[in-house]
Amino acid sequence: MELIIYLLIGAIAGFTAGLFGVGGGLIIVPILYVVFSQMNYDSNVIMHIAVGTSLATIIVTSISSVMAHHKKGAVLWHVFRNLAPGLVIGSFLGAGVADLMSGQHLQLLIGVFAVAMAFKMFRGAHAVVAPNRHLPSAPWQFAAGGGIGVASAIFGIGGGSLTVPYLNRHGVVMQKAVATSAACGLPIAAAGAIGFMWFGAQEKIDVPNTIGYVHVYAFLGISAMSFITAKLGAKVAHRLSPAMLKKCFAGLLVFVGSYFIYKGLF
């Protein structure tokens, strides 16, 4: 029965991610939080397990995404090589930072991030590509990767909402920015998931079917179904208004973010 629940979550998360054209992190984390709460898991670690498991599922989905973008020749691999070491280190450290935070503080931080993303969507912010600017030197890209990695691990996301704007601001066109960001999601998710497993293992949490802060059954169920339903969601999205889709997702983020902020404060 438990595995069926995770398969359903994966189906919903994958379809929604494909429908709205976003990574699944901000969808998977709140759903897992609700499910784990209903299972009476330790409230101090529910958010940590939701975030860690979300990152683990992104490993699978990002591989599929990277392969598709690579076939189109859109991934800037030289940029990826500069960002990746920082992304790995930052994401692992981000897992450590999350481990030091209480469940309430983690809820509050993710809630604020979700509302901020919603506000950006409501404004209808378009990508600003600076054609006269160029990417900084490799050490600065490494540093940027570190910052993106830390934040992405804490929020349980693949980093697209952070990596794409960074590349746009330094003259990378949208198509290549999205493709390169998809590639960057793999080291973020892998290092972050390993970090959440490692730091969670040190805490010796009393939650069944987990390795540290990663729930094995949830990872398997969500990964399997989201891989399939994301394609279906993308097909449906092409038949609907992009502006309406963006506003609907922004509304969903406001609801999720407000809920987490409330739980984090009270």
Residue frames as qw, qx, qy, qz and C-alpha x, y, z in Angstrom:
[[0.000, 0.885, 0.466, 0.000, 0.00, 0.00, 0.00],
 [0.324, -0.777, 0.087, 0.533, 2.81, 2.38, 0.89],
 [0.393, -0.143, 0.584, 0.696, 4.52, 1.86, -2.46],
 [0.207, 0.635, 0.669, 0.327, 1.24, 2.55, -4.27],
 [0.144, -0.921, -0.232, 0.278, 1.03, 5.91, -2.48],
 [0.342, -0.598, 0.360, 0.629, 4.52, 6.82, -3.70],
 [0.359, 0.221, 0.715, 0.558, 3.67, 5.74, -7.24],
 [0.077, 0.839, 0.530, 0.095, 0.66, 8.07, -7.12],
 [0.259, -0.849, 0.038, 0.460, 2.86, 10.91, -5.82],
 [0.413, -0.259, 0.572, 0.659, 5.29, 10.27, -8.66],
 [0.279, 0.525, 0.701, 0.393, 2.46, 10.34, -11.19],
 [0.053, -0.936, -0.334, 0.093, 1.15, 13.65, -9.83],
 [0.366, -0.735, 0.224, 0.524, 4.61, 15.21, -9.48],
 [0.441, -0.051, 0.641, 0.626, 5.73, 14.13, -12.93],
 [0.220, 0.675, 0.630, 0.314, 2.54, 15.26, -14.66],
 [0.144, -0.948, -0.207, 0.192, 2.56, 18.61, -12.85],
 [0.431, -0.564, 0.361, 0.604, 6.25, 19.16, -13.57],
 [0.375, 0.177, 0.680, 0.605, 5.69, 18.43, -17.25],
 [0.091, 0.805, 0.571, 0.130, 2.53, 20.55, -17.34],
 [0.168, -0.968, -0.074, 0.172, 4.11, 23.63, -15.77],
 [0.656, 0.637, -0.189, 0.359, 7.58, 23.15, -17.25],
 [0.228, -0.792, 0.447, -0.348, 9.39, 23.14, -13.92],
 [0.321, 0.258, -0.880, 0.239, 11.49, 20.74, -11.89],
 [0.625, -0.426, -0.604, -0.252, 9.63, 18.51, -9.50],
 [0.387, 0.041, -0.622, 0.680, 11.30, 19.63, -6.27],
 [0.206, -0.060, 0.282, -0.935, 8.79, 22.27, -5.23],
 [0.728, -0.117, -0.317, -0.597, 6.00, 19.80, -5.97],
 [0.738, -0.023, -0.666, 0.105, 7.47, 16.65, -4.40],
 [0.226, 0.166, -0.610, 0.741, 8.62, 18.24, -1.14],
 [0.425, -0.154, 0.265, -0.851, 5.20, 19.51, 0.04],
 [0.829, -0.051, -0.355, -0.430, 3.38, 16.32, -1.00],
 [0.666, 0.078, -0.679, 0.298, 5.90, 14.14, 0.82],
 [0.017, -0.230, 0.517, -0.824, 5.64, 16.39, 3.85],
 [0.664, -0.145, 0.046, -0.732, 1.89, 15.80, 4.04],
 [0.864, 0.038, -0.472, -0.169, 2.21, 12.04, 3.45],
 [0.507, 0.173, -0.675, 0.507, 4.99, 11.59, 6.02],
 [0.252, -0.251, 0.390, -0.849, 2.99, 13.63, 8.52],
 [0.806, -0.109, -0.121, -0.570, 0.01, 11.30, 8.06],
 [0.833, 0.089, -0.537, 0.103, 2.33, 8.36, 8.68],
 [0.621, -0.781, 0.011, -0.073, 3.26, 9.91, 12.04],
 [0.754, 0.255, -0.226, 0.561, 6.96, 10.16, 11.27],
 [0.481, -0.493, -0.255, 0.678, 9.11, 12.20, 13.64],
 [0.203, 0.940, 0.275, 0.008, 8.09, 15.83, 13.04],
 [0.327, -0.806, 0.286, 0.401, 11.68, 16.99, 13.58],
 [0.345, -0.325, 0.711, 0.520, 12.94, 15.15, 10.49],
 [0.578, 0.563, 0.585, -0.080, 9.92, 15.05, 8.14],
 [0.338, 0.909, -0.068, -0.232, 11.07, 18.08, 6.13],
 [0.193, -0.648, 0.688, 0.262, 14.63, 16.77, 5.95],
 [0.521, 0.066, 0.841, 0.128, 13.43, 13.43, 4.56],
 [0.515, 0.747, 0.391, -0.155, 11.12, 15.16, 2.09],
 [0.181, 0.899, -0.306, -0.258, 13.96, 17.36, 0.79],
 [0.313, -0.475, 0.796, 0.206, 16.53, 14.54, 0.69],
 [0.576, 0.275, 0.769, 0.035, 14.15, 12.21, -1.13],
 [0.443, 0.848, 0.161, -0.243, 13.22, 14.96, -3.59],
 [0.029, 0.785, -0.546, -0.292, 16.88, 15.43, -4.52],
 [0.450, -0.179, 0.863, 0.142, 17.30, 11.68, -5.02],
 [0.590, 0.547, 0.590, -0.071, 14.38, 11.56, -7.47],
 [0.287, 0.897, -0.117, -0.315, 15.82, 14.49, -9.42],
 [0.326, -0.470, 0.743, 0.347, 18.88, 12.34, -10.23],
 [0.493, 0.263, 0.814, 0.158, 16.70, 10.08, -12.39],
 [0.378, 0.829, 0.395, -0.114, 14.67, 12.81, -14.08],
 [0.014, -0.872, 0.291, 0.393, 17.73, 14.95, -14.80],
 [0.441, -0.232, 0.772, 0.396, 19.48, 12.10, -16.64],
 [0.449, 0.554, 0.685, 0.150, 16.57, 11.87, -19.06],
 [0.151, 0.954, 0.153, -0.210, 16.48, 15.64, -19.50],
 [0.251, -0.708, 0.488, 0.446, 20.23, 15.93, -20.10],
 [0.502, 0.046, 0.781, 0.368, 20.17, 13.22, -22.76],
 [0.376, 0.758, 0.530, 0.064, 17.41, 15.03, -24.64],
 [0.015, 0.966, -0.073, -0.247, 19.20, 18.40, -24.50],
 [0.428, -0.508, 0.611, 0.431, 22.54, 16.84, -25.46],
 [0.562, 0.336, 0.697, 0.293, 21.04, 15.32, -28.60],
 [0.274, 0.910, 0.300, 0.084, 20.06, 18.84, -29.66],
 [0.631, 0.263, -0.089, 0.724, 23.60, 20.08, -28.98],
 [0.162, -0.852, -0.152, -0.474, 22.34, 22.73, -26.57],
 [0.734, -0.646, -0.086, 0.191, 24.42, 21.89, -23.48],
 [0.251, 0.850, -0.376, 0.271, 27.46, 24.12, -22.92],
 [0.922, -0.217, -0.267, 0.175, 29.70, 21.41, -21.52],
 [0.506, 0.317, -0.311, 0.739, 32.66, 23.73, -20.97],
 [0.308, -0.534, 0.152, -0.772, 30.47, 25.87, -18.70],
 [0.886, -0.348, -0.195, -0.238, 29.17, 22.74, -16.98],
 [0.813, 0.066, -0.371, 0.444, 32.75, 21.66, -16.25],
 [0.179, 0.406, -0.308, 0.841, 33.46, 24.99, -14.57],
 [0.531, -0.442, 0.065, -0.720, 30.26, 24.99, -12.51],
 [0.850, -0.153, -0.476, -0.166, 30.10, 21.29, -11.58],
 [0.546, 0.051, -0.628, 0.552, 32.85, 21.14, -8.91],
 [0.117, -0.169, 0.333, -0.920, 31.29, 24.05, -7.05],
 [0.690, -0.198, -0.256, -0.648, 27.82, 22.56, -7.46],
 [0.777, -0.090, -0.618, 0.078, 28.95, 19.25, -5.95],
 [0.368, 0.031, -0.564, 0.738, 30.74, 20.82, -2.99],
 [0.259, -0.170, 0.130, -0.942, 27.99, 23.38, -2.41],
 [0.724, -0.213, -0.393, -0.525, 25.19, 20.84, -2.61],
 [0.696, -0.126, -0.652, 0.274, 26.88, 18.49, -0.13],
 [0.194, 0.022, -0.446, 0.874, 27.51, 21.39, 2.24],
 [0.433, -0.228, -0.143, -0.860, 23.91, 22.54, 1.74],
 [0.751, -0.268, -0.578, -0.175, 22.74, 19.16, 3.00],
 [0.523, -0.107, -0.573, 0.622, 24.91, 19.72, 6.06],
 [0.096, -0.135, 0.157, -0.974, 23.40, 23.17, 6.61],
 [0.633, -0.270, -0.366, -0.627, 19.89, 21.71, 6.32],
 [0.700, -0.187, -0.666, 0.177, 20.84, 19.03, 8.84],
 [0.289, -0.034, -0.474, 0.831, 21.74, 21.73, 11.36],
 [0.323, -0.189, -0.068, -0.925, 18.36, 23.42, 10.91],
 [0.376, 0.160, 0.774, -0.484, 15.25, 22.44, 12.81],
 [0.243, 0.416, 0.829, 0.284, 12.26, 21.13, 10.87],
 [0.071, 0.859, 0.426, -0.275, 10.39, 24.37, 11.54],
 [0.120, -0.725, 0.272, 0.622, 13.19, 26.59, 10.27],
 [0.251, -0.069, 0.797, 0.546, 13.54, 24.47, 7.14],
 [0.199, 0.649, 0.733, 0.051, 9.79, 24.77, 6.53],
 [0.009, -0.877, -0.167, 0.451, 9.97, 28.53, 6.92],
 [0.193, -0.533, 0.508, 0.649, 12.90, 28.90, 4.53],
 [0.221, 0.168, 0.851, 0.445, 11.34, 26.71, 1.84],
 [0.130, 0.757, 0.621, -0.157, 8.03, 28.55, 2.29],
 [0.032, -0.812, 0.071, 0.578, 9.66, 31.93, 1.70],
 [0.201, -0.293, 0.710, 0.608, 11.47, 30.57, -1.38],
 [0.228, 0.423, 0.851, 0.212, 8.22, 29.16, -2.82],
 [0.100, 0.862, 0.397, -0.299, 6.39, 32.47, -2.34],
 [0.129, -0.679, 0.336, 0.640, 9.32, 34.35, -3.92],
 [0.223, -0.017, 0.826, 0.517, 9.19, 32.06, -6.97],
 [0.177, 0.653, 0.736, 0.002, 5.41, 32.59, -7.18],
 [0.001, 0.849, 0.117, -0.515, 5.82, 36.38, -7.05],
 [0.174, -0.428, 0.592, 0.660, 8.32, 36.18, -9.89],
 [0.187, 0.268, 0.873, 0.362, 5.83, 34.19, -11.97],
 [0.097, 0.782, 0.567, -0.239, 2.91, 36.49, -11.17],
 [0.047, -0.749, 0.149, 0.644, 4.95, 39.46, -12.39],
 [0.797, 0.573, 0.189, 0.012, 5.43, 37.58, -15.62],
 [0.247, -0.787, 0.451, 0.342, 9.16, 38.14, -15.40],
 [0.852, 0.517, -0.081, 0.013, 10.88, 37.35, -18.65],
 [0.831, -0.218, 0.111, 0.500, 14.41, 36.07, -18.89],
 [0.110, 0.970, -0.152, -0.152, 16.83, 38.94, -19.24],
 [0.877, 0.088, 0.159, 0.445, 19.75, 37.96, -21.44],
 [0.127, -0.901, 0.180, 0.374, 22.64, 40.38, -21.35],
 [0.854, 0.487, 0.076, 0.164, 24.20, 40.01, -24.83],
 [0.308, 0.828, -0.329, 0.335, 27.15, 42.27, -24.05],
 [0.492, -0.639, 0.534, -0.255, 28.17, 40.34, -20.97],
 [0.681, 0.303, -0.666, -0.036, 30.24, 37.18, -20.81],
 [0.871, -0.425, -0.248, 0.016, 30.69, 34.43, -18.30],
 [0.270, -0.872, 0.400, -0.081, 33.32, 35.19, -15.65],
 [0.270, 0.536, -0.798, 0.044, 36.55, 33.26, -15.24],
 [0.677, -0.082, -0.728, -0.071, 36.53, 29.61, -14.16],
 [0.266, -0.059, -0.709, 0.650, 37.21, 30.37, -10.46],
 [0.322, 0.041, 0.205, -0.923, 34.23, 32.74, -10.34],
 [0.693, -0.025, -0.481, -0.536, 32.04, 30.15, -12.05],
 [0.518, -0.042, -0.809, 0.274, 33.20, 27.64, -9.44],
 [0.001, 0.065, 0.533, -0.844, 32.15, 30.07, -6.70],
 [0.533, 0.022, -0.122, -0.837, 28.77, 30.65, -8.35],
 [0.669, -0.025, -0.709, -0.224, 28.29, 26.90, -8.57],
 [0.299, -0.042, -0.776, 0.554, 28.99, 26.63, -4.86],
 [0.258, 0.082, 0.318, -0.909, 26.31, 29.17, -4.00],
 [0.655, 0.056, -0.372, -0.656, 23.76, 27.59, -6.33],
 [0.570, 0.024, -0.820, 0.042, 24.56, 24.15, -4.92],
 [0.074, -0.047, -0.700, 0.709, 24.07, 25.19, -1.29],
 [0.442, 0.125, 0.152, -0.875, 20.71, 26.84, -1.96],
 [0.653, 0.107, -0.552, -0.507, 19.44, 24.03, -4.21],
 [0.431, -0.009, -0.876, 0.217, 20.21, 21.33, -1.64],
 [0.090, 0.112, 0.593, -0.792, 18.44, 23.22, 1.13],
 [0.538, 0.232, 0.039, -0.810, 15.33, 23.73, -1.04],
 [0.621, 0.083, 0.778, -0.051, 15.38, 20.21, -2.51],
 [0.607, 0.732, 0.109, -0.288, 15.47, 21.43, -6.12],
 [0.845, 0.218, 0.252, 0.418, 17.59, 20.80, -9.19],
 [0.395, -0.486, 0.082, 0.775, 18.71, 24.42, -9.30],
 [0.363, 0.479, 0.557, 0.573, 17.08, 25.50, -12.57],
 [0.092, -0.928, -0.341, -0.116, 15.42, 28.54, -11.01],
 [0.420, -0.818, 0.173, 0.351, 18.87, 29.72, -9.92],
 [0.592, -0.176, 0.538, 0.574, 21.20, 28.48, -12.68],
 [0.410, 0.617, 0.542, 0.397, 19.18, 29.74, -15.66],
 [0.025, -0.991, -0.133, -0.012, 19.01, 33.39, -14.46],
 [0.520, -0.657, 0.347, 0.421, 22.74, 33.28, -13.65],
 [0.560, 0.069, 0.604, 0.563, 23.59, 32.12, -17.17],
 [0.259, 0.814, 0.458, 0.245, 21.14, 34.61, -18.75],
 [0.214, -0.958, 0.005, 0.192, 22.77, 37.49, -16.90],
 [0.406, -0.581, 0.529, 0.466, 26.10, 36.49, -18.40],
 [0.300, 0.542, -0.456, -0.639, 24.99, 36.42, -22.03],
 [0.132, -0.013, 0.978, 0.163, 23.87, 32.79, -22.44],
 [0.468, -0.079, -0.380, -0.794, 20.73, 32.52, -24.58],
 [0.697, -0.220, 0.321, -0.602, 17.67, 30.88, -23.02],
 [0.935, 0.160, -0.240, -0.204, 17.78, 27.56, -24.90],
 [0.633, 0.355, -0.577, 0.376, 21.40, 26.88, -23.97],
 [0.187, -0.441, 0.524, -0.704, 20.89, 28.19, -20.43],
 [0.833, -0.160, 0.149, -0.508, 18.01, 25.76, -19.83],
 [0.913, 0.232, -0.336, 0.012, 19.95, 22.85, -21.36],
 [0.403, 0.438, -0.596, 0.539, 23.10, 23.59, -19.36],
 [0.437, -0.389, 0.413, -0.698, 21.02, 24.04, -16.22],
 [0.939, -0.051, -0.091, -0.327, 19.49, 20.60, -16.80],
 [0.761, 0.296, -0.492, 0.302, 22.99, 19.13, -16.89],
 [0.058, 0.460, -0.531, 0.710, 23.88, 20.99, -13.71],
 [0.730, -0.356, 0.066, -0.579, 20.88, 19.44, -11.98],
 [0.911, 0.031, -0.410, 0.026, 22.59, 16.03, -11.96],
 [0.499, 0.209, -0.560, 0.628, 25.62, 16.91, -9.77],
 [0.308, -0.381, 0.260, -0.832, 23.37, 19.04, -7.54],
 [0.845, -0.226, -0.104, -0.473, 20.91, 16.19, -6.99],
 [0.859, 0.088, -0.472, 0.181, 23.55, 13.47, -6.64],
 [0.347, 0.274, -0.525, 0.727, 25.76, 15.35, -4.18],
 [0.416, -0.353, 0.189, -0.816, 22.76, 16.67, -2.28],
 [0.892, -0.185, -0.242, -0.334, 21.15, 13.24, -1.96],
 [0.746, 0.113, -0.523, 0.396, 24.45, 11.71, -0.81],
 [0.076, 0.353, -0.414, 0.836, 24.81, 14.54, 1.68],
 [0.637, -0.326, 0.069, -0.696, 21.32, 14.02, 3.07],
 [0.921, -0.084, -0.376, -0.052, 21.99, 10.28, 3.37],
 [0.579, 0.232, -0.509, 0.594, 25.33, 10.89, 5.09],
 [0.089, -0.324, 0.376, -0.864, 24.22, 13.56, 7.55],
 [0.749, -0.274, -0.107, -0.594, 20.96, 11.76, 8.21],
 [0.847, -0.006, -0.520, 0.109, 22.81, 8.54, 9.01],
 [0.311, 0.259, -0.550, 0.730, 24.76, 10.37, 11.72],
 [0.417, -0.298, 0.199, -0.835, 21.46, 11.31, 13.40],
 [0.070, -0.058, -0.990, 0.110, 20.25, 7.68, 13.57],
 [0.481, -0.013, 0.022, -0.876, 16.67, 8.68, 12.80],
 [0.318, 0.103, 0.915, -0.225, 13.90, 6.23, 13.65],
 [0.614, 0.456, -0.001, -0.645, 11.98, 6.19, 10.36],
 [0.774, 0.046, 0.626, 0.085, 11.45, 2.92, 8.43],
 [0.708, 0.498, 0.410, 0.288, 12.80, 2.30, 4.92],
 [0.143, 0.985, -0.101, 0.005, 15.24, 5.21, 4.95],
 [0.777, 0.057, -0.089, 0.621, 18.93, 5.67, 4.30],
 [0.239, -0.095, -0.153, 0.954, 19.73, 8.78, 6.26],
 [0.290, 0.450, 0.286, -0.795, 17.26, 11.41, 5.10],
 [0.391, 0.242, -0.588, -0.666, 16.30, 9.57, 1.88],
 [0.722, 0.064, 0.531, -0.439, 13.19, 7.37, 1.89],
 [0.208, -0.211, 0.860, 0.416, 13.97, 4.39, -0.35],
 [0.311, 0.475, 0.822, 0.031, 10.38, 3.39, -1.24],
 [0.205, 0.858, 0.227, -0.412, 9.41, 6.99, -1.95],
 [0.074, -0.622, 0.536, 0.566, 12.48, 7.43, -4.16],
 [0.243, 0.007, 0.907, 0.343, 11.71, 4.29, -6.19],
 [0.267, 0.623, 0.729, -0.099, 8.00, 4.96, -6.59],
 [0.134, 0.867, 0.092, -0.471, 8.29, 8.65, -7.43],
 [0.132, -0.527, 0.614, 0.572, 11.20, 8.18, -9.84],
 [0.303, 0.154, 0.898, 0.279, 9.46, 5.39, -11.77],
 [0.236, 0.717, 0.653, -0.052, 6.17, 7.20, -12.28],
 [0.018, 0.855, 0.007, -0.518, 7.39, 10.78, -12.71],
 [0.261, -0.326, 0.677, 0.606, 9.66, 9.64, -15.53],
 [0.208, 0.368, 0.846, 0.324, 6.56, 8.45, -17.41],
 [0.049, 0.807, 0.579, -0.110, 3.95, 11.07, -16.54],
 [0.195, -0.627, 0.102, 0.747, 6.22, 14.09, -17.12],
 [0.144, -0.009, 0.683, 0.716, 5.98, 13.43, -20.85],
 [0.020, -0.614, -0.770, -0.173, 2.18, 13.31, -20.64],
 [0.175, -0.793, -0.313, 0.492, 2.09, 16.60, -18.73],
 [0.207, -0.406, 0.365, 0.812, 4.29, 18.24, -21.35],
 [0.090, 0.281, 0.778, 0.555, 1.92, 17.13, -24.13],
 [0.107, -0.766, -0.630, 0.076, -1.10, 18.57, -22.31],
 [0.268, -0.646, -0.072, 0.711, 0.77, 21.82, -21.68],
 [0.198, -0.070, 0.532, 0.820, 1.12, 22.45, -25.42],
 [0.073, -0.537, -0.731, -0.414, -2.68, 22.57, -25.70],
 [0.311, -0.811, -0.448, 0.213, -3.14, 25.15, -22.94],
 [0.149, 0.933, -0.039, 0.324, -2.30, 28.83, -22.51],
 [0.649, 0.155, -0.432, 0.607, 1.29, 29.28, -21.22],
 [0.074, -0.446, 0.238, -0.860, 0.29, 32.44, -19.34],
 [0.749, -0.405, -0.083, -0.517, -2.60, 30.67, -17.61],
 [0.896, -0.061, -0.395, 0.194, -0.37, 27.71, -16.73],
 [0.418, 0.303, -0.406, 0.754, 2.20, 30.01, -15.19],
 [0.343, -0.446, 0.166, -0.810, -0.42, 31.80, -13.10],
 [0.879, -0.292, -0.233, -0.295, -1.94, 28.52, -11.93],
 [0.803, 0.026, -0.423, 0.418, 1.43, 27.21, -10.83],
 [0.139, 0.398, -0.321, 0.848, 2.23, 30.50, -9.13],
 [0.616, -0.449, -0.008, -0.648, -1.05, 30.19, -7.23],
 [0.927, -0.169, -0.333, 0.029, -0.09, 26.67, -6.17],
 [0.586, 0.215, -0.407, 0.667, 3.29, 27.92, -4.94],
 [0.207, -0.491, 0.194, -0.824, 1.62, 30.70, -2.93],
 [0.828, -0.380, -0.130, -0.392, -0.58, 28.12, -1.22],
 [0.897, -0.032, -0.332, 0.290, 2.33, 25.75, -0.52],
 [0.395, 0.367, -0.326, 0.777, 4.67, 28.55, 0.56],
 [0.385, -0.531, 0.108, -0.747, 2.09, 30.14, 2.85],
 [0.904, -0.321, -0.217, -0.179, 1.38, 26.77, 4.45],
 [0.798, 0.053, -0.337, 0.497, 5.06, 26.15, 5.16],
 [0.119, 0.469, -0.247, 0.839, 5.56, 29.68, 6.47],
 [0.638, -0.512, -0.020, -0.575, 2.60, 29.20, 8.82],
 [0.946, -0.217, -0.232, 0.063, 3.95, 25.83, 10.00],
 [0.644, 0.258, -0.308, 0.651, 7.40, 27.32, 10.42],
 [0.041, -0.484, 0.213, -0.848, 6.17, 30.24, 12.52],
 [0.626, -0.368, 0.202, -0.657, 3.52, 28.57, 14.66]]
